[in-house]
Amino acid sequence: MKKSFALFVLTLTLLNGQNIQAASEISYKIEMLPWNEVDHLVPRFSKFTVLDIETGKKFNVQRRAGSHHADVQPLTSKDTKIMKKIYGGKWSWKRRAIIVIHKDKWLAASMHGMPHGAGALKNNFPGHFCIHFYGSTTHRTNSMDLSHMLMVLKASGKLNGYLGKANPYEVISAYIAGFKQQDERISSLVSLQRIKWKPILAQIDNVRISRMPLLPAEDLTAEINLDIPIEIDWYIKNKGRQMFKGEIHLVRFSPIDAWRVDSKQFLKENNLK
């Protein structure tokens, strides 16, 4: 089987949100390797291919620097154009689930799409951008960025499993991250109801949880309904900053089922339609 066709089959499988069945057919296996291993597998100045999960588009890059994650640049102006198309023609800090293809390795990863810092290649890309793997950290913290982690899980096919076992606070954090990254897959997996997410998510410029008091997760193991107090800062297109202080209602059908957010109530209270 030719590699280009194998790439198409694998991409189609990913876009359909299924588990990676194609790996056994095409000899490629997506791995969610920790950063300390990837750091050696994809060393500085190595070249590799980035495959965007949602669009199926791919472009070539070179790793230039980075100690806690990979600082990379598109290889050519053509690669820069492809990357910008992936982001809808506008550079963005939004995280996206990707696969890094290097030699015989297919690695689950996450990227943002905002040029920053220095750049050294003649590629019409004003700086570099960052690629995170499982266990990568940002420049500012010693912990993994939640949105990057969710995208790595999404790329590896492990997002459903993570959210299926997540405690209520992890579910809420993922739910809000879905808004922040405008990711329909995350939002739909965590929502109790089926919602047309695209027009709702398109309204969100940014969002963050400003306060969420935590109880020990082990105290909630027998609960099937919860109202979690929360304060949220929204930045809504054409509305500016909005603040929400209230509760998020979560339900599950039994103590072994996954928690889900009552989206209809939450969206109504936040005037998101």
N, C-alpha and C positions, 0 to 999 in steps of 0.2 A: 504494500500500500504506500502511495506517495505521501511525503510529509505534508504537502499542502492540503490534501484531502483529509489526512488525519487531523490536521489543525481545524478544518471545518467541522468534522464530526464532533470533536471535543468541544469546540465553541458552542455548537448547537445544543449539546448536552447541558452545558453550563447555563446557557440562556434560558433553557426550559426549567431551571431550578431543580434539576434532578441530581441524584447522587452520581458520582463519576463512574458510569458503567463502561465508558469507551476505553478506559485504560487497559483492560484486559485484551481488547481487540487490536489496539494500535501500538502497544509496547511503551506508551508514555504513562507515567504515574505522577500525579500532582502531589508534591510533598510540602508539608507545613513544617519546615525545619527552623530551629531557633537561630536567632541572629548570630550567636557566636560561631555556629557552623557555616552559615551563609557568608559571613565576613571573610572566611578563608576560601570558600568555593567560588565566590565572585569578588576577587581582589581588586584593588584600585587599578584603574586604567584598563580593566577588562571590558569587553563589548558584549552586549546581549540584547535580546528582543523582549519588548513589553507587549503583552496581549491584554487588551481591555475586555473584561468579562461581559459587560453590557452590550457593547457595540460590535465586538469581534474584530475591531481594528487593531493593527499591530504596528509598532515602529521600533527603530533601533536606537540604542543609547550607549553611553560609556560612563562607567563609574569613575568619578574624579577624586572624591574624598569621602569623608564621613567616618566617624568612629563608633557612634551609637546607632546609626542607620546609614543607608547609602545615599550620598549626594551624587546625582547623575545629571547628564545633559543629553538632549537629543543629538544624534550623531551628525545629521545633516539638516539643511533647511527643509528638505522634503519631510524628514521625520518630525521636525517642529510643526509643520503644517498638519500632519496627521494627528499629532497630539492635541493641537488646538481644536481640530474638528471633533475629537472625542469630548472636549469640554464645551461643545456648542459654539465655538468661535470666540470664547471669552475666557481668559485665564482665571483660575479660581483656586481657593484653598480647599475646596471640597475633596474629600477622600473618595477613591474609587478602587474597587477590587480588581486586581490584575494577576497575571501569571508571568513570572520572569522565566524566560527560556534561555538557558545557557548550556551549551554542549548537549549532554544527554539528560539534563536536569530541567524539570518543570516545577517551579517554586511558587507557592502561594504568597502573595504580597499585597501591599496597598500603596497607592501613590496619591499625592496632591498635585494640583496643576497650576502652581503659582511660581513664576520665575523670581528668584531672589539671590542675593549674594553675588559672588563672582562666577564668571564663565570664561572658558578658554578656547572653545571650539567655534569655528565659523559656521554657525547654524541658524542665525536669526533668532536665537533664544537668549534673552538678556539675563543670564545668570545660570542657576541650576535649580533643580527641584529634588524632592526627597522621596525615596522609596523605603518603606518599612516592612520588615518581616516579623515573624512571631518573636516577641521579646525585645524588639527594637524600642528605643526611647527617643524622646525629643531632646532638643538642646537644653530645655528649661527644667525638665523633670527627670527623675530616676525611675519612673514607671511608664508602662506602655500606654500610649494614647488610646482611649476607648474606641474612638471611631476607626482608627487604623486597625485595632485588634479585630473589630467586627468585620472589616473588609478582608482581612487575612483569612478569617474563618469562612467568610462567604466564598472567597476564591478557592479554598481547600475543600468545600462541600461540607463543612462542619458547623455551619451557622445554625441550622435547625437543631442539631444536637445540643449545642450550647444553650440556646434559648429555651429548649425543652426542659432543661435542668436548672435554669437560672432562678435565683431567689427573687422576691418581689422588687427589691431595690435595683438589682441588676437588670430586671425586665424594664423598669421605668427608665433607667439610664440608657438602655439600648433604644427604647421607644423615642426618647427625646433626641438621641443621636441620629435616628432615622430622619427626623425633621431637619436637623442641622445639615446633614449630608444630602438631603432630598433623595433618599433612597427608598423606593417603593417596596423593595423586597423586605427590608428590615421592618418597615412600618406595618406591612401586611402580616408578617409572621407573628408580631406581638399583639396585633389588634384582635379583639373579640369579634368584631363585625367586619364584613367585607365593605371596604370603602374605595371609592375612586380617588386614589391617592395623588395622582399626577397633578391635577389642578390645585389641590390643597398644598402640596409640598412646594409648588412653584411660587407660592406667596411668601415663603420663608427666606429672609436674607440671613438671619442668624438666630440662634437660641441657646440658652444655657440654663442649667438648674442652679439657682442662687442659694437655695436652702432645701434640704430634705432630711429631717431628723430620722435617725436609724435606730431600730430595735434589733437585738440579736436575731439573726435569721433562724436560729434553732427554736426560738420562741413562736415561730409562725408555721411550724410544720403541720399542724392539725387544721389550720384555717383554710376555708375555701372562698371567703369574701374578705376583702380588705379595703379600707379607705386610707391612703397614704398622704399625709400632709406634705405640701410642696409649694415652693415659690419659684417662679420661672420668669426670666427676662426674654421677651421676644423682640425681634426686629423684623417687622412685616413690611413688605413692599407697599409703597404709597401710604403707609400709616405710621411708620417710624417705630419708636420703642413702645412696647406694650408690656405690662406687668400682670402676672397672674399669681394670686395667692389663694389657694384652696386645697382640694384633694383630688387625687387620681384614684378611681375605683378599679380594683382588680378582682377577677374571678377565676376560678378553676372548678372543674366538675367533680374532682376528688383530690385527696391529698397526694396522689401520685401523678396527677396531670399537670400540664404546664400552666403557668399564670398567663392571663391575657388582660389587656387594658380595655375598659369600656370606652371605645373611641367616640361613639356618638355623644356621650355625655361630655367628654373632655373637649371635643371640637366645638360643641355648642357653647360651653362656658368660655371658650377662648375666641369666640366669634370667627371661627375658621370654617368656611363653607366650600 
